[in-house]
Amino acid sequence: MRRNKTNYYLDIAETVVERSTCLRRCFGAIIVKNDEIISTGYNGAPRDRKNCCDIGNCVREELNIPRGTRYELCRSVHAEANAIISASRRDMIGATLYLVCKDPKTGELVAGTSSCPMCKRLVINAGIKNIIIRDDKEHYREIEVEEWVKSDESLEGKEGY
């Protein structure tokens, strides 16, 4: 039986995960437009800097920092950001970003994951239309980026800046 297109692209993003150097969560992303892969990205330290897997520790893990907080302490550039900086904005307008996350300790897919607030902003500015996130080998969620624009978490309970 032939693999459907969505899972085909998610399978490719899952292969990209294998390049991730994070000790906490491994992500792989690909951006696709008009049935063509525009770029790929995985999470890892900036070019020419040491990766967590090379130095053998994760500061956020060491300090027991809860997931979703204190990203400024992380050595990694996120997968979505790496895919976006490797592509031209004109190629990303209206594109779809496919995202997969695995636990590096178990190698298992992590269901229910999503982009962090900073990556959401990058995706919005890149002009990407949809994000498809794998939950398991056959199931995924599709998010319309416009929903992230409408539910701006950075303004919740705040007036202006």
C-alpha positions in Angstrom: 0.0 0.0 0.0 1.3 3.4 -1.0 2.1 5.9 1.9 -0.1 9.0 1.9 1.7 12.3 1.1 1.4 13.7 4.6 3.0 10.7 6.3 5.6 10.6 3.5 6.7 14.2 4.4 6.5 13.4 8.1 8.7 10.3 7.5 11.3 12.6 5.9 11.1 15.0 8.8 11.5 12.0 11.1 14.7 11.1 9.2 15.9 14.7 9.7 15.5 14.2 13.5 18.5 11.8 13.3 20.8 14.8 12.9 19.5 16.5 16.1 22.1 16.9 18.8 19.9 17.7 21.7 19.9 15.5 24.8 16.4 16.6 25.9 14.1 16.6 22.8 15.1 15.9 19.2 13.2 17.7 16.5 13.2 17.5 12.7 11.4 20.0 10.4 10.9 20.3 6.7 9.2 23.0 4.7 7.2 22.0 1.6 5.5 24.1 -1.0 3.9 22.9 -4.2 5.0 19.3 -3.4 8.7 20.4 -3.3 10.9 20.3 -0.2 12.1 23.9 0.3 14.4 23.3 3.3 15.0 21.1 6.3 16.1 21.8 9.9 16.9 20.0 13.1 17.8 21.3 16.6 21.4 21.7 17.4 24.0 24.3 18.5 24.9 27.1 16.2 27.5 26.4 13.5 31.0 25.8 14.9 29.8 25.7 18.5 29.8 22.4 20.5 26.6 20.5 20.7 25.1 19.1 23.9 25.7 15.6 22.7 29.4 16.4 22.2 29.9 17.9 25.6 27.6 15.4 27.3 25.3 17.7 29.2 22.2 19.9 28.9 22.1 22.9 31.1 18.3 23.0 31.2 18.2 19.3 32.1 21.0 19.8 34.8 19.0 22.6 36.4 15.6 20.8 36.1 14.1 23.6 34.1 10.5 22.8 33.1 9.8 22.2 29.4 8.6 25.3 27.6 10.6 27.7 29.8 14.0 29.4 29.9 14.9 28.8 26.3 17.7 31.4 26.6 19.7 28.8 28.5 19.5 26.3 25.6 22.5 25.8 23.3 20.3 24.8 20.4 18.8 26.6 17.5 15.3 25.0 17.1 14.5 22.8 14.1 11.8 25.2 12.8 14.2 28.2 13.0 17.0 26.2 11.2 14.5 25.3 8.4 13.3 28.9 8.1 16.8 30.4 7.9 17.7 28.0 5.2 14.9 29.1 2.9 13.8 32.1 1.0 10.7 33.9 2.4 9.1 34.0 -1.1 9.4 30.2 -1.2 7.8 29.8 2.3 4.7 32.0 1.7 1.8 29.6 1.7 4.0 26.6 2.5 3.6 23.8 5.0 6.0 22.9 7.8 6.2 19.3 8.9 7.5 18.7 12.4 8.5 15.6 14.3 9.8 15.2 17.8 11.5 12.2 19.5 12.7 11.5 23.0 16.5 11.0 22.6 16.6 8.7 25.6 14.0 6.2 24.3 13.9 7.0 20.6 10.1 7.2 20.8 8.0 9.8 19.1 6.7 12.5 21.4 2.9 13.0 21.0 1.3 16.3 21.7 4.4 18.4 21.0 4.2 21.9 19.4 6.4 24.8 18.4 7.7 27.1 21.2 6.4 30.7 21.3 9.5 32.0 19.6 9.3 29.5 16.8 5.6 30.3 16.4 6.6 33.9 15.7 9.2 32.9 13.2 6.7 30.6 11.4 4.1 33.4 11.3 6.6 35.9 9.9 7.9 33.4 7.3 4.5 33.2 5.8 4.0 29.5 6.4 0.4 28.6 6.1 0.1 25.2 8.0 2.1 23.1 10.4 1.6 19.3 10.5 2.9 17.7 13.7 3.4 13.9 14.0 1.9 12.2 17.1 2.7 8.6 16.1 3.5 6.7 12.9 0.1 7.2 11.4 -1.5 10.1 13.3 -0.8 13.8 13.1 -2.3 17.2 13.9 -2.7 20.0 11.3 -2.5 23.5 12.6 -3.4 26.6 10.5 -0.9 29.2 11.4 -3.6 31.8 11.2 -4.9 30.3 14.5 -1.6 31.2 16.1 -2.0 34.8 14.9 -5.6 34.9 16.4 -4.7 33.4 19.7 -1.6 35.5 20.5 -0.3 34.1 23.8 2.0 37.0 24.2 -0.9 39.4 24.7 -2.9 37.2 27.1 -3.8 39.3 30.1 -1.8 42.3 28.9 -2.6 45.6 27.4 -0.1 46.4 24.7 3.6 45.8 25.4 
